[in-house]
Amino acid sequence: MTKKVVIIGGGIIGLTSAYFLSRNGANVTLLEKDSFGEACSRGNQGWVCPALHAPMPEPGLVGSSMLGMMKKDDPLYLKPTAIPRLTPWLMQFIKHCNENDFQNAEAALHYLSRSTFQLYDFMKEDGVDFEMHNEGMLFAFFNEEVLNQKMKGFERKAEAYGHEAPVRLSGRELRDMEPNLSDKVFGGIWLKQQRHVNPQSLSKALIDKLAEMNVEMRPNEEVIGFDINDEKITAVQTSNELINADTILVTAGAWSSLLTKKLNYSLPMEAGKGYSITISNPNLSFTRPLYLGDSKAGITPFTGKVRIGGTMELSGINLKLDRGRIDSLRESILKYLKEPLTGDHEEEWTGMRPMTPDGLPVLGQIPDLENSYIATGHGMVGVAMAPATGKIISDIILSGEAKSKVGHFNPKRFVKKPSKSQTYKMFFT
Ligand SMILES: Cc1cc2nc3c(=O)[nH]c(=O)nc-3n(C[C@H](O)[C@H](O)[C@H](O)COP(=O)(O)OP(=O)(O)OC[C@H]3O[C@@H](n4cnc5c(N)ncnc54)[C@H](O)[C@@H]3O)c2cc1C
């Protein structure tokens, strides 16, 4: 019998999940509280660069960056007034800033990303018609030491996970490739095989494809509750109606924990706020995405546009465009360029990355509910990981096959086991 899967959240993870589930024979309904692909999946940089994937909690981050993170112009910003609410999440995050957890999480991310390029090609060949560029990506540095460290990191990853070897470039070689870079840039790195997509064109192409595949697409349909019987969800309550479901999949990005709370599953999820500015008909052109190594910001060329973006702010879910943060982003880019970047029109944007404290996505069955699943928590790499996530969650839901392969991403890892003293107390009271 055909399974009816109701997906909640129409960002890039919901869209690719709907695509693979529908392709594999499920009857899919996709619910979105606003418009499809318009939240975090809209104004991001679109880098599809598995060679870059790394968990955010890393050894040394706490000591070196935590104090800097309180400064408003730091690329990583922790809003002081948000700290009391953020503390439980931050405590878990800090716990994962050690070598062992970092290495395990990095290996898991690379395992999940290994089919990224093939799956992007597969979608293209299947008629999902989006803007994709295959010219690789560049890194630019003012500081030789930072360049050397990054180079070593890529060499290690190339050896450990089979990624391409990085190519070191002098300042002159870098400027031959990107003439708009300032003479002050010392040197760079080229990763030839990495790619980038235009995220809006990707969402649009998937929306068109899903309509063609008869997926029921329902925008402006906010999920506000669930009907649960015998540890099974039987229906999803939206702001408009009750929708029956055999299976549900939560792909609500940074909002996912608000939904899982209603399912008795406490997911530690914070929004990692980022900004971008998209410039139409720019005066300067670039051939590849550029990561500006000392500023931790990026420049990405699309057809007829250039996007600058970056920053990671922990201040809760809020779409306020902070003028100070946007100005810092502009300045951090400007110093790498020969002249100011301008154009016909500028769109300022902010998006909420779904962040878990261990830096890993959450993929699989929601604990204690046999027909409910979740796919979220992709942080800084949701676009790159979207096809692999859609494919794997579809395999888990429809055949249970991939279950054993996603151990690191299992939602159960956040279920607190009662400690011995708690068990004792529960027994005697
Ligand atoms: C500045 C910036 C740059 C980035 N650059 C890159 C990059 O280069 N490469 C990369 O791979 N990633 C990048 N990312 C990260 C990437 O954008 C995210 O990981 C990804 O978009 C997350 O997708 P999602 O579908 O999980 O979430 P979202 O796109 O946020 O989608 C979640 C959807 O769920 C909906 N929803 C929530 N609650 C409900 C409800 N109750 N009922 C119905 N619908 C609901 C929301 O409205 C939303 O549309 C970047 C992010 C930022 C901010």
The ligand as an ORCA input file, in Angstrom:
! r2SCAN-3c Opt
* xyz 0 1
  C      24.421     33.545      5.498
  C      24.251     32.061      5.262
  C      25.032     31.432      4.322
  C      24.911     30.051      4.116
  N      25.636     29.467      3.121
  C      25.506     28.136      2.890
  C      26.246     27.513      1.844
  O      27.017     28.167      1.139
  N      26.090     26.176      1.649
  C      25.248     25.425      2.428
  O      25.185     24.210      2.240
  N      24.506     25.987      3.413
  C      24.617     27.329      3.658
  N      23.896     27.910      4.645
  C      23.044     27.057      5.493
  C      21.745     26.686      4.793
  O      21.141     27.858      4.302
  C      20.815     25.966      5.791
  O      21.501     24.868      6.388
  C      19.581     25.398      5.086
  O      18.956     26.395      4.306
  C      18.589     24.832      6.101
  O      17.481     24.341      5.381
  P      16.178     23.827      6.103
  O      15.267     23.334      5.064
  O      16.568     22.915      7.210
  O      15.598     25.137      6.840
  P      14.740     26.365      6.254
  O      15.175     26.748      4.907
  O      14.750     27.416      7.297
  O      13.301     25.724      6.110
  C      12.487     25.393      7.191
  C      11.051     25.692      6.785
  O      10.134     25.179      7.761
  C       9.036     26.066      7.832
  N       8.329     25.846      9.084
  C       8.767     26.061     10.348
  N       7.828     25.752     11.267
  C       6.761     25.313     10.574
  C       5.462     24.870     10.970
  N       5.094     24.811     12.248
  N       4.587     24.496      9.987
  C       4.951     24.546      8.680
  N       6.144     24.994      8.270
  C       7.052     25.360      9.194
  C       9.708     27.448      7.744
  O       8.796     28.458      7.379
  C      10.792     27.204      6.698
  O      10.356     27.526      5.391
  C      23.980     29.290      4.882
  C      23.171     29.948      5.817
  C      23.303     31.313      6.019
  C      22.413     31.997      7.020
*
